[in-house]
Amino acid sequence: MGAHAASVKTNMSSPKRHHFVPRAYLEGFKESDSGFLNIYSKRSGLWRRQKANQVMVRNKYYCQSWVPDNIDENILEKSLGNALEPKGLNSLKRLVENPSQLTDDDTANIIAYIEFQRIRVPRQADEAMRLAKLTIETMIMGKPEGKEVLGTHQVSINDSFRFDFMKTVSGNIGPYLGRMIWEVVEAPEGSCFVTSDSPVSFWNEDFMPPLEPGIALYGTIVFFPLDSKHLLILRHPEYMDGEKSASEKLPRNLDYEDGEIEVRRGIVWDKEAVDHHCWIMYMLSQDTIAGCSKACIDNAVGQETSGNRPSS
């Protein structure tokens, strides 16, 4: 009988530790002299200092072990590293340094990057899995024998659901981002922005964190810190002009037309405004907050634990 080689799904050269927040992005929040990030954990209350390649990673986070033998189980990880992440980060760099040179491809890269960064993190995946489990349990409880079934059995959501969730919601956020006004603001000397394990955050003045509103409310603001000195803010123009209230919903059949995105630059926030954003990032993180300055993080953490929350 002739021998044949078995197909192998796993490439041994593939890294097993997968970043859900890219290392290259985190480099923008490191200390300039040491190259380390200051890290605070909400769950443990502990501080640490780490390099960007050691932060916000999970073992085989993008590995799809259930795919057929002829498909690379790390295809998503490789696609992110080879395409979406470098393109998005290069376009974001151009947004900060040379906004007049932004192209249509750049805006498309940025929108794709922000959208996927929003849905890829464990905070969003865990919430989606929680809601899926709750939905199934509610359906079971709606049947006569439901209570008895749940008394002896548990609903378990497979990890593959994370990938179904990302596939399902991909493309839902992008149209909203494309209609919003983009604004890049800077931190003043002696102050800095921080980031977290959920860096693309939604904020609305009618919702107190950790509640996070949907992007289809006029008053929902998208915050995405680009590096320790720059923050990208996206806002619906109707709310900025005072035409709509914070909790008012955009129409479901809203038409999205091709056109130019308005990008505003040159605004430098004061320290109080930066501190307020750091507090928002802390409150909307799942566990980890990171930055180039322990003092900036400590200030946000201290405001929460002392109850001295900054006003919006």
N, C-alpha and C positions, 0 to 999 in steps of 0.2 A: 504494500500500500504506500502511496506517495505521501510525503509529509507536506503540510502547508502551514504558513505563518498565521497566527491568530491576529485579528485586528486589535489595535490598542487605542483606547480613547484618550488616555492621559499622556500629554507630552511632558517628559521628565524635566525639561528645561523651564516649564511654566512655574512661576512663583506661586506659592501656596498662600501667602499672606496678601490679601487683597484689600486695597484702600477703598473705603466708601466715600472718603473725601480725598482727592488726589494729593499725592506728596508734593508735586510741583506747585500746587495752589498753596499748600500749607507753608511752603518756604517763604511766602510773602509775609508771614507773621512771626518769623524767628528773630531772636536778638541779633543785631548786626555784628556784635563783637564775638559772641560765642557760637552762634549758629543753632542755639537751642530754643525750643518753645517752652513757655511757661504753661503748665497744664493744671487745671483744677477739676476734680471729680465731684459732682453734686451728690452722688450716691455714698461715697466714702468720706467726703469732706477733706480729702487729702490733696496735697500739692505734689507735683513732680516736674522734672525738667527732662525733656526728651527731644531727640532729633525728629524731623518731619517724617522720616521713613518708618518710625516706630509708633506713630500716632494714627488713630482712627482707622484701624485695620481689623479684619476678622479672617480667620482661617478659612480659605476656600469659599469666600462669600459669594463669588459669582460662578462657582463650579456647578455644573448641571450633570450630575452623575447618572441621571436617568436617560440621557440622550442615546440614540442609536450608536452602534460601534463605529460607523463611518463619519460621525460628527465629533469634532473636538469639544470636549466638555468645558473647556476654558475659552470658548470662542468669544463670549461676551467680554471677559477680562482683557483679551488681546485686542478686541475691537475698540474698547475704551482707550487703551494705552496707545494704539496706533492711529486712531482717527479722532474720535469725539473730544478727548481731553486736550491733546496738543493743539487742535484747531481752535477749540473754544478759548483756551488760555492765551493763545497768540492774538486772537481777536480782542479779548478783554484787555490785553496789554496795549493794543493799538487804541482802544477806547480811552485809556488813561493817558497815554503819551502822545498820540497823534489822532485825535477824534475826527479831524477834518479829512483824514485819509480812509475813514471807514467805508467799506464797500457793502453791497447787498449780501455778499457771501459772509462778511464779518457779522452782520446783524443776524443772519440765519445761524451762524456758528454759535453766537452768544445765546440766542434763544434756545437752541437745542441743548447747549451746555447747562444753562440755568434750569431748564425743565427737568433734565435727567438728574441733575444734582439734587433737585427737590425730592424726587420720588425714589431715589436709589438708597437713601440712608435708612438705617435700622429703625429710626423713630417712625418714619412713614410706613415701612413694611410691617412693623409690629402692630401699628394701629390698624392697618388694612386687614391683617390676620385676625385681630381681635374683633373687628366688626364682622368679618366673615363668619367667625365662630358664633358670635352673638346672633347673627341672622339665622344660621342653621338651627341653633338651640331654640330660637323663637318659633321657627317653623315646626319643630318637633313638639314643642309645648302646645302648639295649636291643635294637635291630634289628641284624641281621647286617651291613648295609652302613653302619651308623651312624657308625662311626669315620671311614670314608672320606668320608662326606657332610660331617661337621664339619671335616674336613681342608681342604675347599675352600669351605665355606660358613659363614656366621655366623648365629646366631639374633639377630634384632633385634626388640625390643618397642616397638610404636608408643606415642607419648605419650598416645594416647587410653586406653591401659590404666589410667592414673592415675585417670581418671574412672570406669572400670568397677570399679576397686578400691574407690574411695570409696563407690560405690553398693552394692557387694556387702557391705562390712563395716559400713555404716551400720546402727545399731540393735543391733549385737552387744555393744557396751560398755555402753550405757545401762542394761540390767537389772542389771548388776553395780554400777554407780554408785548405783542406787536402793536397794540392799540394804545399802550400806556406811554406817558412821558418819562424819559430816562434822565436821571440827574446824577452826576458824579460829584460828591462832596468830599472835602478834605478835612482831616483832623489838624488842629492847631499844634504849634510847637509844644512839646511836653505832654501831649495826649496822643492816644492811639485807639484804633478800632480793634476789636477782638473777633474771633470766629468760633465756630462750635462744630459739634458732630451733626448739626442740622443747619448748615450755613445759609440756605435759602429760606428765609422766614417770612411768614405773612403776619402783618400787624394791622389791627383796626382799633381805633380809639373806643369803640363800643364793646370790645371784648378784653377782659383782663387775662393776661397770660397765667397759666399755661394754655388757656383756650386759644385756638388758632382759627381764624375765620377763613372762608373760602375766597378765592380770587374773584369770584363773580359778584362781589359786593363793591359798590362804588368807592367806599372808604378804605378798602383793603390796600395796604401798601406792601410792596415786595422789597425786603431788605437783603442785600447780598454784599457783605464786605469783600472788597477785591484784594486788599492787602492792609497792612497796619495803618496806612495813611489815607486810604481811599475807600469810600462806600458807594455802592450803586443803589439808587432808590428808583423804583418804578411806581408811578401813581396814575390812576385814571384821571383824565383831564377834567371830566365833569365834577369830580370831587374837589380838585384843586381850584376850580373856578367858582365853587360854592353853589353849583347848580343841583347837586345831589347830596343826600345825607350819607353818613358813614355806613349805615345798615341797609340802605336801599339797594335792591338787587338789579343787576343789569338784565335786560330782557333776554329770554332764552333764544329768541330768533334774531339776535343781534347780527347785523351784517358786518363782515370784516372785509375791508377793501384794501387793496395794495396801495402803498403810499410811503412817504418818508416818516421815519421815527424822529421825533424831536428829542435831541440830546442837549442837556444844559450842563454847563461846566463853570468852574471858577468860584464856587461858593465854599467858604471855609467856615465850618461850624465852630461854635465856642465849646469849651470843655464840658459845660453842662449838657449840651445836646449830645456830645460824644458819649458821656457817661450814661445818658438815658438809653442810647442805642446798645451799649454794652450790657445794660441791665436787661433789655429785651432779648438779646442773644443768649444771655444766661438763662432767662426764664423759659425760652423756647427751645433750649437744648434738651437732649435726652439725658446726657450725663456729663459730657466733656466740653469744656470751654478752654480755648487756647489763645495765646497772644504773646507779643514781644515784651510785654511789661507785666510783671506780677501785680504792680500797683493798680493798673487799669482793671484787671480781673478782680482783684481784691475789693476795689471800690464797688463794682457791680454786685459781688457776692455780699459785701457788707451792707449795702442798701436793702437787700432782700431780707437778710437775717435780722436786721435792726428794725425793719418795718418802715424805714425812711426811703420809700420808693420815689423816684423822680417823677415829676408830673409830665404828662404828654404834651 
